Amino acid sequence: MTQTPPAPQAEPELAGVRNFRDLGGLPAADGRRVRPGVLFRSGHLAHATEADAAFLASLGLHTIFDFRNAADIALEGPDVTLPGVRNVNLPLSDPADGSEFWRMVRDGDLATLRSVLGEGRAADRMAASYRKIVTTRTAEHGRVVRALAEGDVPALMHCAAGKDRAGLSVAVTLLALGVPREAIEADYLESNAPHRRYRVRRDAEISAEVSELLSPLFEARASYLAAAFDAVGEVWGTVDQYLADGLGLTPPMRVALQERLLR
């Protein structure tokens, strides 16, 4: 059942939730814009404070889509419980390919980090991960956009940092809404703002070189999103074919999605 979205609010300064924002206002199909108060994105909600939880509860959320896997949840904890909100966990491939990799990122020595991440290998790994997610996780992305079309809004999408897995899920949804690529990219790059960035925890002090080696993993880069868009073109030819054949989004479903999320 669709809930009536609240009036749009100024972006809050949440203490325990990073990278939160309302997608409302983005330009979309037929001169319309994304309706404020129906689609949100963020990092994980595990560290939400009492005040954060009260704000999130005030949004009238119907569904929270959590794209973290079991390793993420074990590391950070489960999301805060919000009354009356349906929580849907749809684990997506981790852009860094699993808990062992992240253990190395957190604890590995400089020589190991150089061998795995140096000379452009970190950025290449991220771009390849974006391509893999968008081409192999069509069932999950199809489930999300169909749920939104059927009325599971207002909705919030998040992963750990709210940048990669949530970023792609948001991008896919925005494509279905007719949001142009440049606007999708601009929103995606907002994750680079200092107050939005994921805080990596390491046992060892981070030197300047370690920080440089890790930066491709924790930055939103236009080249990563472009790799996903390129993969859509290579596999399906057009966005319309991707939405129809890849995600199973029929023309009536797409109209319903746009009617619910656009104004």
N, C-alpha and C positions, 0 to 999 in steps of 0.2 A: 504494500500500500504506500503510495507516495505521500510524503509529509510536506506541509507547506513550509518553504524555506523562510528563515528569518530575514529581516532587513539587513542589507550589507553593512559590515562593520569595518572600521579601520584595522589594518593588520596589527595583531597584538604582539607584544613582546613576551613570548612564553619562556618560562625559566627552564623547563626540563624537556621541551619538545623543540627540535631544531627544524629549520627549513619549511615551516608552515606557511602556506599561502592559499588564497582563494583564487581560482582560475577565472572568476567572473570578469567580464569586460574584454576578453580576447576577441578579436574579429573572427567571424565565422561565415557560414554559407549565406548567400542571398542578402548580404549587407547586414545580417544580424550579428549579435554578439553573445558570448557565453553568459548565461544568466548568473548574477552574483548569488552566492549562498547555496549552490547546488553541487559544486564539485571543488574539492579541496585536495591538497597534497601536503605531505610532511615527511620528516624522519619518524623513527619509531616512537611509540607512546609509552614505553616502559618506564621512563624516568619523569613522567608528567607529575608536577606538583599538584597539590589540592586546588590551587587557583587555576592551574592549567586545565585540570579535569573539569572544573566548573565552567570554564570558557568553552571547552569542547562540547560539553553537555548542552550549552546554550545554543549550539548550532543546529539542533534538531536533526542530527545525523540519523539516517536510516541504516546505512551499512558502512563498515570500515573494511577495506580490502588490505590485508597484510601480506606482502610478497616475500617476507623473510622465510628462511628455511630453519630447520631445527637447530643448527649450529648458531645461527644469529640469535634465536630466542634464548638458547642456553647461555649465551654470552651476555646479552643485555637484559633478559627477562621478558615476561609476557606483557602485552599492552595493559594499560590501566583499564579497569572495567567502567564502562559508561552505561547508565541505566537505559534500557529500551533500545540499545543499538545492536544490530546483528554484526558479528565479527566473522569474516570470511578469510581463512588463511589459504593462500594460493602460492606455495613456494615456487619461486622462479630460479633459474640458474643464477648462481652468484657470479657477478662479473669477474671476480678473481678466482673462481673455481674452487671453492670449498674451504673448510676449516683449517686444513693443513697449510694451505697457502697463507691464510690470515694469521696463523700462529707464527709463521716465518716473518710476516710483515711486522707483527708486534714484537717479536723476540729475536729475530735473526741478526747475525753480525753483519758488519759492513761488507765483507767479502761475498757472503751469500747474497745479500741484497744486490750487489753489483752484478753478480752472475745471472740473476733472475730478472732484474728490472732495468739494468743499465743499457745504454746504447739504443734507446727507443723501444726496448722490449716491453716495458710496462704499458706504453701507449698502444703498441700493437696488440697486446693482450686484451686491453679494454675494447678496442675497436672490434676485434674478433668476437668478443663476448656479446657486444651489442648485436652484431650480425646473427649470432647463434640464438639469442633470446627471441629476436623478432621473427626468425624463420622456423624455430622449433617449438615455441611456446604459444602457438596459435590457439590451442584449445583453451588455455587459461585466459588469453586476451579476448577470445571470442566470448567466453563466459562472462567476463567483466562488462563488455559493451552491451551484450544482450540483457544482462541484469539491469543496467542503467536504463536501457530502452523500455524495459518492463516496469520500471518505476522504483527501483531501489535507490532513490535519491531523497535527500542530500547524501552524498557519499564522500568519503575520504580515502585516498590511496597512499600507502606508505610502504617503505621497506626499512632498511636500517638507517641509511643517510637520507633517503628521499630523493636520491639523485639518479641512480642507474635503473634499477628494476621498476621503481615507481615512476621514474622519469620516462621510461619507454612505455609503460602502461598508460600514463597520461598522454604521451605523444600519439599513441594509437587511437585513444579516445578522441583527441582533438582532430586527428585526420578524419575520423568518421563524422565529426561535426563540421567539416569543411574549413577548419582553421588553416590558413596558409603556412607553409613550412617555415618561413622567416619568423612568424609570430610564435610558432611552436619552439623554434630554436631560441628566441629571445627569452621566453619563459624558462626554458631548460637551463640557460646560462645564468639565471638568477640564483641558482644553487651555489654559485661561486662567491656570493656575498659573504664577508667574514662572519657575520652573525648566523649564517645558515650552515656553515661548513661542519662536517662530521669531525668529531674529535677522536683521533686514533690514540689508543692507550698502548704504550710500550713499556717494557720492564727497564730498558736501557734509555739513557738520555738521547734525544734526537739531535744529531749534529747537522750542520748545514748540508753536508753531502747526503746524509740519510734522508733529510727532508726533501731534497731535490729528487732523489730516487723514488720516493713515495708519492710525490706530488701528482703524477699522472693518474694514480688510482683514486685520488680524492678530489680531483678537479672535474668539473663539467666542461667538456671540450666539444666544440662544434663538429670536429672531425669524427667523434664517436657517434653522434646522432646521425651525421651524414652517412656513416657506414651502414647504419640500420636502414635508412631510407634507400640507399643504393641496393641493399639486399632485397628490399621489397620490389624494386624495379626489376632486378635480375631474375627473381623467382616468379613473380606474378605479372610483371609487365606494367601494370598501373595500380594506383591506390584503390580504384573501384574494384578491380579484380581481387586484390588482396583482401579487401573487406568482405567481398562476396564469397570467394573460394577459400581464402585462408581462415577467416573468422566466422563464416556462416552468417553474416549479417545481411539479411534480405532487404530489398528496397523498402518494404513497409516498416521493418525494424529500424532502418536508418532514419526514416521520416519520424518515427516515434521517438527515437533518441534525440533528434534535433528539436522536436517539439518540446520535450521535457527540459532540455538543457540550454536552449537558446531563447532569445527574446528579440 
